[in-house]
Amino acid sequence: MKILVVDDELTMLSSVKRLLRRYGHRDVTLCDQSQLAIEKINNENYDIVLLDLIMPAPDGMSVLKSTKPDNPETEFIIVTGV
């Protein structure tokens, strides 16, 4: 399973990766910039994208809206710390 984790907080990214690896997920990519995440999602096939809602522009909903139509097989999970 190929997972992309998108969050602008580096500590959150490393914590989530550690947790996913603990549960056996080895193919985990981290991204701390939403624009770069859009490029990654559109150029690679991810099974799951864990996406922070509140990030510098574009925010998580904008990332979802711009990538989901071209990646209908990818499951998006929106998360937020607020």
N, CA, C and O atoms as a Maestro MAE file, in Angstrom:
{
 s_m_m2io_version
 :::
 2.0.0
}

f_m_ct {
 s_m_title
 :::
 protein
 m_atom[328] {
  # First column is atom index #
  i_m_mmod_type
  r_m_x_coord
  r_m_y_coord
  r_m_z_coord
  i_m_residue_number
  s_m_chain_name
  s_m_pdb_residue_name
  s_m_pdb_atom_name
  i_m_atomic_number
  :::
  1 25 0.841 -1.166 0.000 1 A "MET " " N  " 7
  2 3 0.000 0.000 0.000 1 A "MET " " CA " 6
  3 2 0.900 1.248 0.000 1 A "MET " " C  " 6
  4 15 1.816 1.362 0.814 1 A "MET " " O  " 8
  5 25 0.629 2.157 -0.906 2 A "LYS " " N  " 7
  6 3 1.420 3.374 -1.058 2 A "LYS " " CA " 6
  7 2 0.662 4.537 -0.419 2 A "LYS " " C  " 6
  8 15 -0.471 4.836 -0.796 2 A "LYS " " O  " 8
  9 25 1.308 5.194 0.562 3 A "ILE " " N  " 7
  10 3 0.654 6.238 1.349 3 A "ILE " " CA " 6
  11 2 1.439 7.535 1.229 3 A "ILE " " C  " 6
  12 15 2.668 7.538 1.303 3 A "ILE " " O  " 8
  13 25 0.716 8.644 1.042 4 A "LEU " " N  " 7
  14 3 1.291 9.984 1.068 4 A "LEU " " CA " 6
  15 2 0.710 10.717 2.268 4 A "LEU " " C  " 6
  16 15 -0.507 10.764 2.450 4 A "LEU " " O  " 8
  17 25 1.591 11.290 3.085 5 A "VAL " " N  " 7
  18 3 1.161 12.069 4.242 5 A "VAL " " CA " 6
  19 2 1.542 13.522 3.969 5 A "VAL " " C  " 6
  20 15 2.706 13.832 3.716 5 A "VAL " " O  " 8
  21 25 0.541 14.412 4.025 6 A "VAL " " N  " 7
  22 3 0.745 15.832 3.715 6 A "VAL " " CA " 6
  23 2 0.388 16.671 4.938 6 A "VAL " " C  " 6
  24 15 -0.752 16.662 5.403 6 A "VAL " " O  " 8
  25 25 1.375 17.391 5.447 7 A "ASP " " N  " 7
  26 3 1.164 18.259 6.607 7 A "ASP " " CA " 6
  27 2 2.285 19.284 6.615 7 A "ASP " " C  " 6
  28 15 3.418 18.960 6.259 7 A "ASP " " O  " 8
  29 25 1.993 20.509 7.012 8 A "ASP " " N  " 7
  30 3 3.028 21.537 7.040 8 A "ASP " " CA " 6
  31 2 3.859 21.499 8.321 8 A "ASP " " C  " 6
  32 15 4.810 22.268 8.454 8 A "ASP " " O  " 8
  33 25 3.523 20.630 9.254 9 A "GLU " " N  " 7
  34 3 4.278 20.488 10.497 9 A "GLU " " CA " 6
  35 2 5.176 19.257 10.416 9 A "GLU " " C  " 6
  36 15 4.690 18.129 10.332 9 A "GLU " " O  " 8
  37 25 6.483 19.481 10.440 10 A "LEU " " N  " 7
  38 3 7.442 18.393 10.284 10 A "LEU " " CA " 6
  39 2 7.357 17.371 11.410 10 A "LEU " " C  " 6
  40 15 7.541 16.177 11.170 10 A "LEU " " O  " 8
  41 25 7.081 17.815 12.637 11 A "THR " " N  " 7
  42 3 6.968 16.864 13.742 11 A "THR " " CA " 6
  43 2 5.779 15.925 13.547 11 A "THR " " C  " 6
  44 15 5.854 14.741 13.875 11 A "THR " " O  " 8
  45 25 4.689 16.458 13.015 12 A "MET " " N  " 7
  46 3 3.515 15.620 12.748 12 A "MET " " CA " 6
  47 2 3.840 14.592 11.662 12 A "MET " " C  " 6
  48 15 3.467 13.424 11.777 12 A "MET " " O  " 8
  49 25 4.527 15.025 10.622 13 A "LEU " " N  " 7
  50 3 4.889 14.103 9.540 13 A "LEU " " CA " 6
  51 2 5.721 12.937 10.067 13 A "LEU " " C  " 6
  52 15 5.435 11.779 9.764 13 A "LEU " " O  " 8
  53 25 6.740 13.240 10.848 14 A "SER " " N  " 7
  54 3 7.602 12.162 11.339 14 A "SER " " CA " 6
  55 2 6.859 11.246 12.310 14 A "SER " " C  " 6
  56 15 7.097 10.039 12.323 14 A "SER " " O  " 8
  57 25 5.967 11.804 13.119 15 A "SER " " N  " 7
  58 3 5.181 10.977 14.050 15 A "SER " " CA " 6
  59 2 4.250 10.030 13.306 15 A "SER " " C  " 6
  60 15 4.148 8.852 13.647 15 A "SER " " O  " 8
  61 25 3.578 10.547 12.296 16 A "VAL " " N  " 7
  62 3 2.652 9.712 11.516 16 A "VAL " " CA " 6
  63 2 3.422 8.619 10.777 16 A "VAL " " C  " 6
  64 15 2.970 7.476 10.721 16 A "VAL " " O  " 8
  65 25 4.575 8.960 10.212 17 A "LYS " " N  " 7
  66 3 5.366 7.948 9.507 17 A "LYS " " CA " 6
  67 2 5.806 6.846 10.461 17 A "LYS " " C  " 6
  68 15 5.733 5.664 10.124 17 A "LYS " " O  " 8
  69 25 6.263 7.232 11.656 18 A "ARG " " N  " 7
  70 3 6.674 6.232 12.652 18 A "ARG " " CA " 6
  71 2 5.514 5.316 13.011 18 A "ARG " " C  " 6
  72 15 5.689 4.102 13.115 18 A "ARG " " O  " 8
  73 25 4.330 5.891 13.202 19 A "LEU " " N  " 7
  74 3 3.154 5.100 13.548 19 A "LEU " " CA " 6
  75 2 2.774 4.143 12.418 19 A "LEU " " C  " 6
  76 15 2.503 2.966 12.660 19 A "LEU " " O  " 8
  77 25 2.755 4.646 11.200 20 A "LEU " " N  " 7
  78 3 2.407 3.791 10.060 20 A "LEU " " CA " 6
  79 2 3.419 2.661 9.889 20 A "LEU " " C  " 6
  80 15 3.038 1.525 9.603 20 A "LEU " " O  " 8
  81 25 4.685 2.961 10.058 21 A "ARG " " N  " 7
  82 3 5.713 1.928 9.938 21 A "ARG " " CA " 6
  83 2 5.567 0.880 11.048 21 A "ARG " " C  " 6
  84 15 5.808 -0.306 10.822 21 A "ARG " " O  " 8
  85 25 5.178 1.317 12.227 22 A "ARG " " N  " 7
  86 3 4.965 0.384 13.334 22 A "ARG " " CA " 6
  87 2 3.890 -0.632 12.977 22 A "ARG " " C  " 6
  88 15 3.945 -1.783 13.410 22 A "ARG " " O  " 8
  89 25 2.908 -0.200 12.182 23 A "TYR " " N  " 7
  90 3 1.833 -1.094 11.763 23 A "TYR " " CA " 6
  91 2 2.104 -1.769 10.430 23 A "TYR " " C  " 6
  92 15 1.193 -2.318 9.811 23 A "TYR " " O  " 8
  93 25 3.355 -1.730 9.985 24 A "GLY " " N  " 7
  94 3 3.757 -2.506 8.827 24 A "GLY " " CA " 6
  95 2 3.728 -1.802 7.491 24 A "GLY " " C  " 6
  96 15 4.022 -2.426 6.471 24 A "GLY " " O  " 8
  97 25 3.388 -0.538 7.456 25 A "HIS " " N  " 7
  98 3 3.352 0.198 6.192 25 A "HIS " " CA " 6
  99 2 4.739 0.742 5.888 25 A "HIS " " C  " 6
  100 15 5.245 1.592 6.621 25 A "HIS " " O  " 8
  101 25 5.355 0.266 4.824 26 A "ARG " " N  " 7
  102 3 6.726 0.638 4.496 26 A "ARG " " CA " 6
  103 2 6.811 1.681 3.389 26 A "ARG " " C  " 6
  104 15 7.802 2.406 3.302 26 A "ARG " " O  " 8
  105 25 5.799 1.767 2.552 27 A "ASP " " N  " 7
  106 3 5.835 2.698 1.416 27 A "ASP " " CA " 6
  107 2 5.089 3.979 1.792 27 A "ASP " " C  " 6
  108 15 3.961 4.210 1.358 27 A "ASP " " O  " 8
  109 25 5.750 4.810 2.616 28 A "VAL " " N  " 7
  110 3 5.153 6.041 3.124 28 A "VAL " " CA " 6
  111 2 6.003 7.214 2.656 28 A "VAL " " C  " 6
  112 15 7.206 7.265 2.913 28 A "VAL " " O  " 8
  113 25 5.363 8.158 1.965 29 A "THR " " N  " 7
  114 3 6.030 9.368 1.492 29 A "THR " " CA " 6
  115 2 5.505 10.549 2.285 29 A "THR " " C  " 6
  116 15 4.305 10.653 2.540 29 A "THR " " O  " 8
  117 25 6.407 11.439 2.675 30 A "LEU " " N  " 7
  118 3 6.029 12.630 3.430 30 A "LEU " " CA " 6
  119 2 6.147 13.854 2.553 30 A "LEU " " C  " 6
  120 15 7.030 13.936 1.698 30 A "LEU " " O  " 8
  121 25 5.248 14.815 2.766 31 A "CYS " " N  " 7
  122 3 5.274 16.054 1.997 31 A "CYS " " CA " 6
  123 2 4.821 17.195 2.896 31 A "CYS " " C  " 6
  124 15 3.760 17.116 3.515 31 A "CYS " " O  " 8
  125 25 5.626 18.266 2.972 32 A "ASP " " N  " 7
  126 3 5.277 19.383 3.844 32 A "ASP " " CA " 6
  127 2 4.806 20.629 3.096 32 A "ASP " " C  " 6
  128 15 4.652 21.697 3.688 32 A "ASP " " O  " 8
  129 25 4.579 20.484 1.790 33 A "GLN " " N  " 7
  130 3 4.101 21.608 0.981 33 A "GLN " " CA " 6
  131 2 2.921 21.154 0.133 33 A "GLN " " C  " 6
  132 15 3.015 20.167 -0.597 33 A "GLN " " O  " 8
  133 25 1.821 21.872 0.229 34 A "SER " " N  " 7
  134 3 0.611 21.439 -0.468 34 A "SER " " CA " 6
  135 2 0.752 21.485 -1.991 34 A "SER " " C  " 6
  136 15 0.215 20.615 -2.677 34 A "SER " " O  " 8
  137 25 1.450 22.466 -2.527 35 A "GLN " " N  " 7
  138 3 1.621 22.522 -3.985 35 A "GLN " " CA " 6
  139 2 2.441 21.332 -4.481 35 A "GLN " " C  " 6
  140 15 2.135 20.754 -5.523 35 A "GLN " " O  " 8
  141 25 3.478 20.972 -3.738 36 A "LEU " " N  " 7
  142 3 4.277 19.794 -4.084 36 A "LEU " " CA " 6
  143 2 3.440 18.525 -3.962 36 A "LEU " " C  " 6
  144 15 3.599 17.594 -4.751 36 A "LEU " " O  " 8
  145 25 2.552 18.489 -2.977 37 A "ALA " " N  " 7
  146 3 1.663 17.330 -2.809 37 A "ALA " " CA " 6
  147 2 0.770 17.152 -4.030 37 A "ALA " " C  " 6
  148 15 0.546 16.027 -4.478 37 A "ALA " " O  " 8
  149 25 0.263 18.246 -4.567 38 A "ILE " " N  " 7
  150 3 -0.572 18.169 -5.777 38 A "ILE " " CA " 6
  151 2 0.214 17.526 -6.910 38 A "ILE " " C  " 6
  152 15 -0.307 16.666 -7.621 38 A "ILE " " O  " 8
  153 25 1.450 17.934 -7.079 39 A "GLU " " N  " 7
  154 3 2.291 17.357 -8.136 39 A "GLU " " CA " 6
  155 2 2.521 15.875 -7.899 39 A "GLU " " C  " 6
  156 15 2.422 15.073 -8.828 39 A "GLU " " O  " 8
  157 25 2.829 15.502 -6.653 40 A "LYS " " N  " 7
  158 3 3.068 14.093 -6.334 40 A "LYS " " CA " 6
  159 2 1.818 13.251 -6.601 40 A "LYS " " C  " 6
  160 15 1.901 12.183 -7.207 40 A "LYS " " O  " 8
  161 25 0.663 13.735 -6.145 41 A "ILE " " N  " 7
  162 3 -0.580 12.980 -6.320 41 A "ILE " " CA " 6
  163 2 -0.894 12.799 -7.800 41 A "ILE " " C  " 6
  164 15 -1.341 11.729 -8.212 41 A "ILE " " O  " 8
  165 25 -0.664 13.830 -8.596 42 A "ASN " " N  " 7
  166 3 -0.966 13.747 -10.024 42 A "ASN " " CA " 6
  167 2 0.059 12.949 -10.823 42 A "ASN " " C  " 6
  168 15 -0.224 12.536 -11.948 42 A "ASN " " O  " 8
  169 25 1.250 12.726 -10.258 43 A "ASN " " N  " 7
  170 3 2.293 12.013 -10.995 43 A "ASN " " CA " 6
  171 2 2.580 10.605 -10.492 43 A "ASN " " C  " 6
  172 15 3.307 9.852 -11.141 43 A "ASN " " O  " 8
  173 25 2.022 10.247 -9.353 44 A "GLU " " N  " 7
  174 3 2.247 8.921 -8.787 44 A "GLU " " CA " 6
  175 2 0.907 8.321 -8.377 44 A "GLU " " C  " 6
  176 15 -0.085 9.036 -8.237 44 A "GLU " " O  " 8
  177 25 0.886 7.023 -8.189 45 A "ASN " " N  " 7
  178 3 -0.347 6.336 -7.798 45 A "ASN " " CA " 6
  179 2 -0.304 6.010 -6.311 45 A "ASN " " C  " 6
  180 15 0.368 5.066 -5.894 45 A "ASN " " O  " 8
  181 25 -1.019 6.790 -5.517 46 A "TYR " " N  " 7
  182 3 -1.107 6.528 -4.084 46 A "TYR " " CA " 6
  183 2 -2.419 5.836 -3.779 46 A "TYR " " C  " 6
  184 15 -3.453 6.140 -4.374 46 A "TYR " " O  " 8
  185 25 -2.364 4.903 -2.847 47 A "ASP " " N  " 7
  186 3 -3.585 4.240 -2.392 47 A "ASP " " CA " 6
  187 2 -4.335 5.143 -1.412 47 A "ASP " " C  " 6
  188 15 -5.562 5.244 -1.448 47 A "ASP " " O  " 8
  189 25 -3.564 5.798 -0.530 48 A "ILE " " N  " 7
  190 3 -4.152 6.653 0.497 48 A "ILE " " CA " 6
  191 2 -3.352 7.946 0.588 48 A "ILE " " C  " 6
  192 15 -2.124 7.934 0.513 48 A "ILE " " O  " 8
  193 25 -4.059 9.060 0.749 49 A "VAL " " N  " 7
  194 3 -3.433 10.347 1.039 49 A "VAL " " CA " 6
  195 2 -4.012 10.844 2.355 49 A "VAL " " C  " 6
  196 15 -5.211 11.105 2.456 49 A "VAL " " O  " 8
  197 25 -3.148 10.975 3.372 50 A "LEU " " N  " 7
  198 3 -3.538 11.597 4.637 50 A "LEU " " CA " 6
  199 2 -3.220 13.069 4.484 50 A "LEU " " C  " 6
  200 15 -2.057 13.442 4.329 50 A "LEU " " O  " 8
  201 25 -4.230 13.902 4.526 51 A "LEU " " N  " 7
  202 3 -4.100 15.299 4.125 51 A "LEU " " CA " 6
  203 2 -4.556 16.244 5.229 51 A "LEU " " C  " 6
  204 15 -5.706 16.192 5.666 51 A "LEU " " O  " 8
  205 25 -3.648 17.106 5.677 52 A "ASP " " N  " 7
  206 3 -3.992 18.106 6.680 52 A "ASP " " CA " 6
  207 2 -4.930 19.137 6.060 52 A "ASP " " C  " 6
  208 15 -4.710 19.589 4.936 52 A "ASP " " O  " 8
  209 25 -5.954 19.499 6.781 53 A "LEU " " N  " 7
  210 3 -6.934 20.464 6.286 53 A "LEU " " CA " 6
  211 2 -6.389 21.891 6.301 53 A "LEU " " C  " 6
  212 15 -6.561 22.640 5.340 53 A "LEU " " O  " 8
  213 25 -5.735 22.256 7.394 54 A "ILE " " N  " 7
  214 3 -5.285 23.639 7.563 54 A "ILE " " CA " 6
  215 2 -3.791 23.741 7.284 54 A "ILE " " C  " 6
  216 15 -2.959 23.343 8.100 54 A "ILE " " O  " 8
  217 25 -3.473 24.282 6.113 55 A "MET " " N  " 7
  218 3 -2.098 24.479 5.672 55 A "MET " " CA " 6
  219 2 -2.026 25.808 4.936 55 A "MET " " C  " 6
  220 15 -3.053 26.357 4.535 55 A "MET " " O  " 8
  221 25 -0.800 26.332 4.758 56 A "PRO " " N  " 7
  222 3 -0.673 27.520 3.898 56 A "PRO " " CA " 6
  223 2 -1.207 27.197 2.504 56 A "PRO " " C  " 6
  224 15 -1.204 26.041 2.080 56 A "PRO " " O  " 8
  225 25 -1.654 28.209 1.813 57 A "ALA " " N  " 7
  226 3 -2.302 28.021 0.501 57 A "ALA " " CA " 6
  227 2 -1.445 27.186 -0.442 57 A "ALA " " C  " 6
  228 15 -0.229 27.358 -0.515 57 A "ALA " " O  " 8
  229 25 -2.093 26.289 -1.154 58 A "PRO " " N  " 7
  230 3 -3.503 25.907 -1.050 58 A "PRO " " CA " 6
  231 2 -3.741 25.013 0.161 58 A "PRO " " C  " 6
  232 15 -2.883 24.217 0.542 58 A "PRO " " O  " 8
  233 25 -4.920 25.159 0.757 59 A "ASP " " N  " 7
  234 3 -5.253 24.355 1.931 59 A "ASP " " CA " 6
  235 2 -5.643 22.940 1.505 59 A "ASP " " C  " 6
  236 15 -5.701 22.624 0.316 59 A "ASP " " O  " 8
  237 25 -5.909 22.098 2.504 60 A "GLY " " N  " 7
  238 3 -6.206 20.699 2.234 60 A "GLY " " CA " 6
  239 2 -7.411 20.474 1.333 60 A "GLY " " C  " 6
  240 15 -7.373 19.598 0.470 60 A "GLY " " O  " 8
  241 25 -8.472 21.242 1.513 61 A "MET " " N  " 7
  242 3 -9.657 21.078 0.652 61 A "MET " " CA " 6
  243 2 -9.336 21.430 -0.792 61 A "MET " " C  " 6
  244 15 -9.845 20.792 -1.713 61 A "MET " " O  " 8
  245 25 -8.502 22.433 -0.998 62 A "SER " " N  " 7
  246 3 -8.107 22.802 -2.361 62 A "SER " " CA " 6
  247 2 -7.275 21.700 -3.005 62 A "SER " " C  " 6
  248 15 -7.425 21.413 -4.193 62 A "SER " " O  " 8
  249 25 -6.398 21.084 -2.217 63 A "VAL " " N  " 7
  250 3 -5.608 19.958 -2.726 63 A "VAL " " CA " 6
  251 2 -6.545 18.822 -3.127 63 A "VAL " " C  " 6
  252 15 -6.409 18.249 -4.208 63 A "VAL " " O  " 8
  253 25 -7.483 18.505 -2.265 64 A "LEU " " N  " 7
  254 3 -8.451 17.442 -2.554 64 A "LEU " " CA " 6
  255 2 -9.234 17.744 -3.828 64 A "LEU " " C  " 6
  256 15 -9.326 16.896 -4.716 64 A "LEU " " O  " 8
  257 25 -9.795 18.943 -3.922 65 A "LYS " " N  " 7
  258 3 -10.617 19.302 -5.081 65 A "LYS " " CA " 6
  259 2 -9.831 19.301 -6.383 65 A "LYS " " C  " 6
  260 15 -10.385 18.999 -7.440 65 A "LYS " " O  " 8
  261 25 -8.555 19.634 -6.319 66 A "SER " " N  " 7
  262 3 -7.770 19.694 -7.558 66 A "SER " " CA " 6
  263 2 -7.183 18.349 -7.969 66 A "SER " " C  " 6
  264 15 -6.737 18.201 -9.106 66 A "SER " " O  " 8
  265 25 -7.171 17.368 -7.072 67 A "THR " " N  " 7
  266 3 -6.545 16.078 -7.413 67 A "THR " " CA " 6
  267 2 -7.511 14.899 -7.476 67 A "THR " " C  " 6
  268 15 -7.289 13.974 -8.258 67 A "THR " " O  " 8
  269 25 -8.549 14.905 -6.695 68 A "LYS " " N  " 7
  270 3 -9.464 13.757 -6.632 68 A "LYS " " CA " 6
  271 2 -10.107 13.417 -7.977 68 A "LYS " " C  " 6
  272 15 -10.204 12.235 -8.305 68 A "LYS " " O  " 8
  273 25 -10.551 14.397 -8.772 69 A "PRO " " N  " 7
  274 3 -11.177 14.021 -10.056 69 A "PRO " " CA " 6
  275 2 -10.271 13.191 -10.973 69 A "PRO " " C  " 6
  276 15 -10.760 12.322 -11.695 69 A "PRO " " O  " 8
  277 25 -8.974 13.444 -10.953 70 A "ASP " " N  " 7
  278 3 -8.042 12.688 -11.796 70 A "ASP " " CA " 6
  279 2 -7.488 11.457 -11.099 70 A "ASP " " C  " 6
  280 15 -6.749 10.682 -11.707 70 A "ASP " " O  " 8
  281 25 -7.836 11.266 -9.830 71 A "ASN " " N  " 7
  282 3 -7.340 10.130 -9.045 71 A "ASN " " CA " 6
  283 2 -8.481 9.495 -8.264 71 A "ASN " " C  " 6
  284 15 -8.428 9.433 -7.036 71 A "ASN " " O  " 8
  285 25 -9.517 9.021 -8.961 72 A "PRO " " N  " 7
  286 3 -10.701 8.520 -8.258 72 A "PRO " " CA " 6
  287 2 -10.431 7.277 -7.413 72 A "PRO " " C  " 6
  288 15 -11.186 6.990 -6.483 72 A "PRO " " O  " 8
  289 25 -9.371 6.540 -7.719 73 A "GLU " " N  " 7
  290 3 -9.060 5.329 -6.974 73 A "GLU " " CA " 6
  291 2 -8.326 5.619 -5.668 73 A "GLU " " C  " 6
  292 15 -8.239 4.751 -4.800 73 A "GLU " " O  " 8
  293 25 -7.805 6.815 -5.527 74 A "THR " " N  " 7
  294 3 -7.078 7.189 -4.319 74 A "THR " " CA " 6
  295 2 -8.050 7.583 -3.211 74 A "THR " " C  " 6
  296 15 -8.966 8.376 -3.428 74 A "THR " " O  " 8
  297 25 -7.842 7.024 -2.029 75 A "GLU " " N  " 7
  298 3 -8.653 7.381 -0.872 75 A "GLU " " CA " 6
  299 2 -7.983 8.533 -0.146 75 A "GLU " " C  " 6
  300 15 -6.798 8.463 0.178 75 A "GLU " " O  " 8
  301 25 -8.729 9.583 0.107 76 A "PHE " " N  " 7
  302 3 -8.225 10.751 0.821 76 A "PHE " " CA " 6
  303 2 -8.813 10.766 2.221 76 A "PHE " " C  " 6
  304 15 -10.017 10.584 2.399 76 A "PHE " " O  " 8
  305 25 -7.962 10.981 3.211 77 A "ILE " " N  " 7
  306 3 -8.396 11.126 4.591 77 A "ILE " " CA " 6
  307 2 -7.950 12.508 5.037 77 A "ILE " " C  " 6
  308 15 -6.755 12.795 5.111 77 A "ILE " " O  " 8
  309 25 -8.927 13.362 5.334 78 A "ILE " " N  " 7
  310 3 -8.646 14.724 5.764 78 A "ILE " " CA " 6
  311 2 -8.512 14.737 7.283 78 A "ILE " " C  " 6
  312 15 -9.376 14.234 8.001 78 A "ILE " " O  " 8
  313 25 -7.417 15.319 7.756 79 A "VAL " " N  " 7
  314 3 -7.180 15.405 9.200 79 A "VAL " " CA " 6
  315 2 -6.894 16.850 9.576 79 A "VAL " " C  " 6
  316 15 -6.498 17.655 8.733 79 A "VAL " " O  " 8
  317 25 -7.098 17.168 10.837 80 A "THR " " N  " 7
  318 3 -6.738 18.502 11.321 80 A "THR " " CA " 6
  319 2 -6.497 18.429 12.818 80 A "THR " " C  " 6
  320 15 -7.076 17.600 13.521 80 A "THR " " O  " 8
  321 25 -5.638 19.305 13.284 81 A "GLY " " N  " 7
  322 3 -5.344 19.359 14.702 81 A "GLY " " CA " 6
  323 2 -6.203 20.340 15.452 81 A "GLY " " C  " 6
  324 15 -6.088 20.461 16.672 81 A "GLY " " O  " 8
  325 25 -7.068 21.048 14.744 82 A "VAL " " N  " 7
  326 3 -7.896 22.080 15.382 82 A "VAL " " CA " 6
  327 2 -9.232 21.505 15.760 82 A "VAL " " C  " 6
  328 15 -10.076 22.213 16.309 82 A "VAL " " O  " 8
  :::
 }
 m_bond[327] {
  # First column is bond index #
  i_m_from
  i_m_to
  i_m_order
  :::
  1 1 2 1
  2 2 3 1
  3 3 4 2
  4 3 5 1
  5 5 6 1
  6 6 7 1
  7 7 8 2
  8 7 9 1
  9 9 10 1
  10 10 11 1
  11 11 12 2
  12 11 13 1
  13 13 14 1
  14 14 15 1
  15 15 16 2
  16 15 17 1
  17 17 18 1
  18 18 19 1
  19 19 20 2
  20 19 21 1
  21 21 22 1
  22 22 23 1
  23 23 24 2
  24 23 25 1
  25 25 26 1
  26 26 27 1
  27 27 28 2
  28 27 29 1
  29 29 30 1
  30 30 31 1
  31 31 32 2
  32 31 33 1
  33 33 34 1
  34 34 35 1
  35 35 36 2
  36 35 37 1
  37 37 38 1
  38 38 39 1
  39 39 40 2
  40 39 41 1
  41 41 42 1
  42 42 43 1
  43 43 44 2
  44 43 45 1
  45 45 46 1
  46 46 47 1
  47 47 48 2
  48 47 49 1
  49 49 50 1
  50 50 51 1
  51 51 52 2
  52 51 53 1
  53 53 54 1
  54 54 55 1
  55 55 56 2
  56 55 57 1
  57 57 58 1
  58 58 59 1
  59 59 60 2
  60 59 61 1
  61 61 62 1
  62 62 63 1
  63 63 64 2
  64 63 65 1
  65 65 66 1
  66 66 67 1
  67 67 68 2
  68 67 69 1
  69 69 70 1
  70 70 71 1
  71 71 72 2
  72 71 73 1
  73 73 74 1
  74 74 75 1
  75 75 76 2
  76 75 77 1
  77 77 78 1
  78 78 79 1
  79 79 80 2
  80 79 81 1
  81 81 82 1
  82 82 83 1
  83 83 84 2
  84 83 85 1
  85 85 86 1
  86 86 87 1
  87 87 88 2
  88 87 89 1
  89 89 90 1
  90 90 91 1
  91 91 92 2
  92 91 93 1
  93 93 94 1
  94 94 95 1
  95 95 96 2
  96 95 97 1
  97 97 98 1
  98 98 99 1
  99 99 100 2
  100 99 101 1
  101 101 102 1
  102 102 103 1
  103 103 104 2
  104 103 105 1
  105 105 106 1
  106 106 107 1
  107 107 108 2
  108 107 109 1
  109 109 110 1
  110 110 111 1
  111 111 112 2
  112 111 113 1
  113 113 114 1
  114 114 115 1
  115 115 116 2
  116 115 117 1
  117 117 118 1
  118 118 119 1
  119 119 120 2
  120 119 121 1
  121 121 122 1
  122 122 123 1
  123 123 124 2
  124 123 125 1
  125 125 126 1
  126 126 127 1
  127 127 128 2
  128 127 129 1
  129 129 130 1
  130 130 131 1
  131 131 132 2
  132 131 133 1
  133 133 134 1
  134 134 135 1
  135 135 136 2
  136 135 137 1
  137 137 138 1
  138 138 139 1
  139 139 140 2
  140 139 141 1
  141 141 142 1
  142 142 143 1
  143 143 144 2
  144 143 145 1
  145 145 146 1
  146 146 147 1
  147 147 148 2
  148 147 149 1
  149 149 150 1
  150 150 151 1
  151 151 152 2
  152 151 153 1
  153 153 154 1
  154 154 155 1
  155 155 156 2
  156 155 157 1
  157 157 158 1
  158 158 159 1
  159 159 160 2
  160 159 161 1
  161 161 162 1
  162 162 163 1
  163 163 164 2
  164 163 165 1
  165 165 166 1
  166 166 167 1
  167 167 168 2
  168 167 169 1
  169 169 170 1
  170 170 171 1
  171 171 172 2
  172 171 173 1
  173 173 174 1
  174 174 175 1
  175 175 176 2
  176 175 177 1
  177 177 178 1
  178 178 179 1
  179 179 180 2
  180 179 181 1
  181 181 182 1
  182 182 183 1
  183 183 184 2
  184 183 185 1
  185 185 186 1
  186 186 187 1
  187 187 188 2
  188 187 189 1
  189 189 190 1
  190 190 191 1
  191 191 192 2
  192 191 193 1
  193 193 194 1
  194 194 195 1
  195 195 196 2
  196 195 197 1
  197 197 198 1
  198 198 199 1
  199 199 200 2
  200 199 201 1
  201 201 202 1
  202 202 203 1
  203 203 204 2
  204 203 205 1
  205 205 206 1
  206 206 207 1
  207 207 208 2
  208 207 209 1
  209 209 210 1
  210 210 211 1
  211 211 212 2
  212 211 213 1
  213 213 214 1
  214 214 215 1
  215 215 216 2
  216 215 217 1
  217 217 218 1
  218 218 219 1
  219 219 220 2
  220 219 221 1
  221 221 222 1
  222 222 223 1
  223 223 224 2
  224 223 225 1
  225 225 226 1
  226 226 227 1
  227 227 228 2
  228 227 229 1
  229 229 230 1
  230 230 231 1
  231 231 232 2
  232 231 233 1
  233 233 234 1
  234 234 235 1
  235 235 236 2
  236 235 237 1
  237 237 238 1
  238 238 239 1
  239 239 240 2
  240 239 241 1
  241 241 242 1
  242 242 243 1
  243 243 244 2
  244 243 245 1
  245 245 246 1
  246 246 247 1
  247 247 248 2
  248 247 249 1
  249 249 250 1
  250 250 251 1
  251 251 252 2
  252 251 253 1
  253 253 254 1
  254 254 255 1
  255 255 256 2
  256 255 257 1
  257 257 258 1
  258 258 259 1
  259 259 260 2
  260 259 261 1
  261 261 262 1
  262 262 263 1
  263 263 264 2
  264 263 265 1
  265 265 266 1
  266 266 267 1
  267 267 268 2
  268 267 269 1
  269 269 270 1
  270 270 271 1
  271 271 272 2
  272 271 273 1
  273 273 274 1
  274 274 275 1
  275 275 276 2
  276 275 277 1
  277 277 278 1
  278 278 279 1
  279 279 280 2
  280 279 281 1
  281 281 282 1
  282 282 283 1
  283 283 284 2
  284 283 285 1
  285 285 286 1
  286 286 287 1
  287 287 288 2
  288 287 289 1
  289 289 290 1
  290 290 291 1
  291 291 292 2
  292 291 293 1
  293 293 294 1
  294 294 295 1
  295 295 296 2
  296 295 297 1
  297 297 298 1
  298 298 299 1
  299 299 300 2
  300 299 301 1
  301 301 302 1
  302 302 303 1
  303 303 304 2
  304 303 305 1
  305 305 306 1
  306 306 307 1
  307 307 308 2
  308 307 309 1
  309 309 310 1
  310 310 311 1
  311 311 312 2
  312 311 313 1
  313 313 314 1
  314 314 315 1
  315 315 316 2
  316 315 317 1
  317 317 318 1
  318 318 319 1
  319 319 320 2
  320 319 321 1
  321 321 322 1
  322 322 323 1
  323 323 324 2
  324 323 325 1
  325 325 326 1
  326 326 327 1
  327 327 328 2
  :::
 }
}
